[in-house]
Amino acid sequence: MVEKRSGEGRIEAYLLQEMKAEIDELARSEVDDATKFFYVRAREFYWTVTRLLGLGRLHDGIWRKPSDDKASAWRTALAGDIPPPATHARLLVDMTATHRTIGRTGIQRVVREIARAMVESGAGIPVFMEDGRLFSHFLHDNLPNEVTPAAGDKFLLLDAGWHLTAEYSRMIDVVAQAGGETVGCLYDLIPILYPSVVTNSARRAFVEWFDLLIRKSDAIVGISKSVIDDLEAYARERDLPCKPGLRLGWWPLGADFRAPGDAAPSPNAVEAAAGGQPLFLSVGTLEPRKGHAVALGAFDRWWEQGADVRYVIVGAKGWNVRALERRILEHPEFGRRLYWLRGASDADLRYLYERTHALVFPSIAEGFGLPLVEAAHFGARAIASDIPVFREVGGDWASYFDPGDSDALLARLKEALAAPPAAPACDILSWGRSAEALARLLREGDYPARLSENVAQEAR
């Protein structure tokens, strides 16, 4: 069995509490029980049928399918000089899902930053799939229009492709038949390890994608060692079948922004930071695993004790948070000491990071935790849940509290307010250095582990 994670009992209690809040919120609806039942079943039927028919893009956000005359309009033109990419043994960096959508999730930030750094350095060619073919995402005279896989190529599945498994399966076969290799990218195992924090359809899609990575990838890279540790533990528990000799590695993410330093923040960001009170900031989509309810509970107690501090949440509304959304919007401090920015730009984030007293990162599960290194990049301290990946990324610089414990978080908040500012003592990478580390790992093939030899055989 997988070893029980630190604080797992408290995490389970927190998730049950949030689930009850969502059930209570549904009960507040004026819709009668029969209609609610019909709606839920109809929605599940819709998701199931569209998935079986290969139409998942209708509800997954991956709906753009370019025609020949429109394909270029969805590609990014590069100005200036860039080095021509290699002509053999190329690194083909997949960004299909990001190419087809306009979302700005944490994964898509990674994809965009790594892809641009790769093409600007000449280390790789960012590509997208269309009708069983690969095309360059970027437009430039030094880049090919269509990319045909060849012997020695490495096809890096950098993007969040779990709604496009069938397309990827076919392309992996094309790459293999041409004599190339496929390297899967794993951001986390959250839908598998914490199924209650995602929808059933999202979990099914992720499991299908994960199974594809394990069976067909020649190597898998994670965005942290903790992600690979989770993969090995899960594989050991389940005795997963995988491609023989499957290699495992990881690389660190970057922290700098592409937004110009002089880009103006929005009025909402300026208002959230105004007033002179100490500002505490959380960055991340509003969803149960992010722990915003834990943080809000800590600030509720602090405000009741007379503290004059601000809590600013930056992130889009996610799923299963209707009760939390109501709690925020109807909070007596909303617009006074409590703010929620749902459409923040990079300029807004820069503005808030530069003014925050501390980042508050109460997640119960993450694959890396970009806000930690972003806060360090801007010189802010951080208070984070005591989970393995945050210890890996934040080291001794961040302060930690037991996951799901509002009282423990409040104690760390008070300590942060009383302590003088301290420069972050962690390694802060640029996205250029992050992309360089990834390209070097893939080029040299110096992977620390092999799943089939170190894990699957042990399970037998």
N, C-alpha and C positions, 0 to 999 in steps of 0.2 A: 504494500500500500504506500501511497505518497505520504511523506512525513507531514504532519499537521503544521500548518503555517503559524507563525507567531501572531497572537491576537485573533485567531480565526473564530473563536467563540464569540468575541465581542463584535466581530465583523458580521457574523451570521445574525446576531441579535439586532444589529443596526439595519441589515437588509430586511428582516422581518418587520421591523418597525416602519420602514419606508413603504413596504408592500401594504401594510395595514392602512397607512395614510392614503395610499392610492385607492384602495378599496372604499374607504370612507368618503373620499372625494367623488368617486363614481356614484356612491349612494346619494350624494347631494344633488345629482342631476334630476331634472324634472321629468326625464324620460321614464316610462313605466318599465317594470322588470322584464316583461315579455319582449318589448322593443329592444332593450339592452341585450337580451339573450340572442335575439335574431341578428342584431348588428354585429356582435362578436363572432357568431358562427359564419355570417355572410362574409365578413372580412377575412377570416381564416380560409374560407373556401376560395375566395378571390386570390389570395396569396398562393395557395397550393396549386390552383389551376394554372395561373400565369407562370409559375415556376416550372410546372410540368411541360408547358407549351413553349418554354424558352423565352417567355415575355417578361422576365423579372425586371427588365429595365423600366417597365411602366411604373413600378413603385419603388425601385431602388435608386432613382435619380440618374441612372446611366442610360439616358434615353436618346442622346444625340447620335445619329447614324448619318454621317455626311455623304452626300452625293458627290460625284466627281467635280461638279462646278462649285460646290460649297466647302470642300475639304480644306482648301487653303485658308479660308476665313477663320477656321478654328485652330490654326497653327500660329506659332509665335515667331515673328520676324526678328532676327538679331542684327543689330547695327555694329559697324566697326569690324576689326580684324579678329578672327578666331583661328586657331590652328586647324589644319585639316585633320580629320580623324584617321586612325590607322586603316590600312587597306586589307589587313588580314589579322586573324586572332583578335577580332574586335569585341568591345564590351557594348552590348545592346541593352540600354536601360529602359525597361518598359514603364510607361506612365499612361496607359490606356484609360483607366478610370478617371484620372485627373484631367486628361485631355477632353473627355466627354462631359465633364461637369464643371460647375463654377463654384463648388463648395470650398470652404477654407478650414477644413479640419486639421488637427495636428498632423495626421498622416500626410495630408496633401501639402502641408508646409514642408515636410521632410522631402517629399517627392519633388516639389518645385525647386527647392534649394539645391538638392543633390544633383538633379538633372541639369540645372543651369551651370553649376560648378563643373560638372563633368564635361559639358560641351565647350565651356570657355577654356578649359585646360587641355582639351583634346583627348581626355582619357576615355570618353565614351560617346555614344550616339543615342540620345533619348528618342524612343520610338513609341508608336501606338499601333495597335492591331486594327485592321479593317478588312472584313471579308477574307480572312485567312492570309492576309499579307501584312507586312510591316512597313511603316512610313516614318520619316523623320518628323518629330514634333516641331522642331525649330526650322525656320527657313533661312538659308544663308547660301551664298555662292559656293562655299567650301563643303557644304553638306549634301549628301545625296537626297533625292526625293523619296525613292523607294529603296528599302534595304532588304536584300535577299540573304537569308542565313547561309553561312558557309562553314567549312571545316575550321575548327579552332575558335569559332565565335563563342562567347558566353552571353546567354540571354538572362539578364537579371530581372526577376519579377519584383521590382521595387514598389509597385503600387498596391493599393488595397483592392485586390482582384476577386474577392470572394463572391461577387455577384456575376462573375463572368467565367466561371470554372470551365464550362464546355469549350469556350473560345480558347482559353489558355491550354487546355488539354490537347487540342488539335495543334496549336502552335508549338508546344513543347515537342510533339512528335515530329513536326517539320524540322525543328532545330536539330533534333537527334539524328534524323535521317540524313541531314546535311553534314554531320560530323561535329556538331557543336554541343555545348553543355548548357544546362539550365540551373541557375542558382535562385532558389526561393528566398524570399525575405519575410521574416516573422517579426511583427510588431508586438504581439502579446498573445496569450492564450486565454484571455478574459472570457470570451463566450463559452469556452469549454470549462474553465475552472470556476466561473461565477455565472452560471446560466440564467440566474434570476435577474441579472442587471441588463439583459438584452431581450428583444422580442424572440418568440419561438422561430419565426421565419429567418431572422438574422442569424440565430444560432445554427439552424440547419444549413444555411448558406456557408457559414464559416467552417463548419465541420466538413462539408464537402470539399471546400477549398484546402483545408488543412490536410485532408486525406490525399488530395492531389499532390501537394508539396512533398509529403512523406514518400509517396510511391514513385514519383517521377523526377524529383529534383536530384541533381548530382551533388549538390551542396545546399545548405541552408545557413543564412546569416541572420542574426538577431540584432536589434538595436541596443541590446545590453546583454551582459553575461547572465543576468537574472532571467531573461526570457529564455535563453538556451538552457539554463538550469531547470526551468519549468518544463521545457520540452523533454529533456532527458528523464525527469522524474515521471512525467506522464507516460512517456514511451516505456519506461521500466514497469510501471503499474499495469499497462495494457498490453505489453508485449507486441508493440505495433509492428506490422510488416512494413518494410521500407526498402528503398533501392539499395542493393549491396554496396557497402563502402560509403554510405552517405556521410559527408563531411559537415562539420558544424563550426561556426565562428561568429564573431560579433564585432561591432565597431561603434565608436561614440558619435553622438549627434552634435551639430553646431548650435550656436547661440545668437549670432548676429542677425540683424534685419536687413532686408533689401531696401526698405523704405528710406528715402533721403532724410538726413538728419534735420533738414529745415522744413520737412513736410508739416503742415499745420494740423493739429488735433481737432476733432469735432467739438462743437459746443457742449455736447453731452459729456465728453471726457473732461473738458475744462471745468464744467460744473461739478462733476464728481470729485475733483481734486481741490476744489476751492474751499475757503473757510478757515484754513490754517490748522485744523485738527489733524492729529496723526492719522495717516491713511494706511489701511491694511487691504491687500489685494489678493483676490483669487482669480485664476485664469483657467478656463476649461468649460466645455459644453456642460450645460445643466443636465445631469443624468445621475442616477442613484450612486454609482460607484465613485463619483467625484467627491462625495461627502460634503456638499454644500450645506446640507441640513445640520451636520455636526458643527460646522463653523458658525452657522447662524445661531445655533443653540448657545455656543460660547459667547458670542457677541450679545445675545439677549441678556445673559446673566451679567455681563460687564456693563451694559447700559443700565440695567436695573440697579447696579452698584454705583451709578453716577458717572461712569467713564464718558468722556467726550471724545470719541474716536469715530472714524468712518470705516465702513466696510464696503468695498467696491467689488462686485462680481462682473467679470468680463467673459462672455460666452453665450453661444446660441442656446435656445431651448432644445433639449434633446427629447428623450422618451421616458415615460413612466414618472413624470415629475409634475403632474397637474396640481397635486396637493402642495408641493413645494412652491410652484409658481404662484398659487393663490396666497400662500403664506408670505411670500416676498412682496407681491403687489399690494396686499392689504395690510402690510406691516406698518405700525404707527411711525416708524423711523424712515420709511421709504421716501426718498427724495430729500431727506434731511441728513441722516447719518448712514443710510443704507441705499446703495445704488446698484442697478443692474444694467450693463451695456451689452445689448444683444448683437449689435452689428459693428463692433469695434474694428478699426483699421490698424495697420501696423503703426501708423503715426500715433493713434490713440494709445496703443500698448506701450510704445516708447515713452510717451508723455507720462503715463501712469507708473511705469516701472521706475522712471527717474524720480518720482515723487513719493513712492510708497515707503513706509517705514519697514514693512516686511511683507513678503509673499506668504500667503496662507495656503497650504497645499494638503487638504485633508483626504485625498483619494485613498480608497482601500485597495486598489489594484491599478497598476500602470505597467507599460512596457519600458518606458524610459523616464518620462517626466520633463518635457521640454521647458515648462515654466521655471524649473529649478535652475537650469543653466542660463536661461534668459534673465532671470533675476540677478544671478551672479554677474552676468555680462554688464548689467547696468548698475552694479555696485550695491544691490539691495540684499538684506539678509533674508533668510527663508525659514519657515516653520512648517514641518512636513510630518505626515503619518510615518510611523516607524515600520516601514515595510522594506524588504530586502533591496529592491531596485533604488529606492530613495537613499539608502545607506551607500549603495554602490556609486550613485551619481553625486550625492551631496557630501559624502564623507563626514569629517568632523566639523565642517563649516556650518551646515544647517543644524537647527535644533529639532528634536523629534518628540512626538507624543503618541500614546497608544491609539491605534486606529479606532474610530468610532466613539472616542471618549471626549465629550465636550468639556468636561471639567479639567482634564489634563491639557487640552488645547488652551483653555483660558489661562492656566498657569504659565504656559509658554508665552502667550500674548503679553501678559503682565511683565514677564522677565524681559521680553524684547523691548517693551516700551521704556523700561527702567535702564536698560544697558546702553552704553554709548555705541554709535555705529562702528562696525568693524568691517574691514575689507574682506570680501570672500576669499577663502583659501582653497580654491578648487581649480582644476585645469579647465579653462574656458576655451573651447575651440571655435574657430570660424567655420562657416559651412564649407569654405574652400578646403580647409584642413580635414574636415570630416569626410568630404568626398575623396580626398587624396588617400585617407586611411582605408576607405572602403575599396577604392581601385587597387591599392597595393595588396590588400588581402586577396582579392580576386585574381590579380595578376600573378602573384607569387604562390598562391594556393597553400599558404602556411596555416592550415586550420588546426585548432587545438584538439579537436575530438572527431571521432567517427561514430555515428549513432549505432550502426549495426554491430560494430566490434565492441564498443564500450558499454552499450546499454542493452540492446535486444538479446545478445547472447547471454548476458548476465541473468536476464529474466527467465531464460530457458533452464 
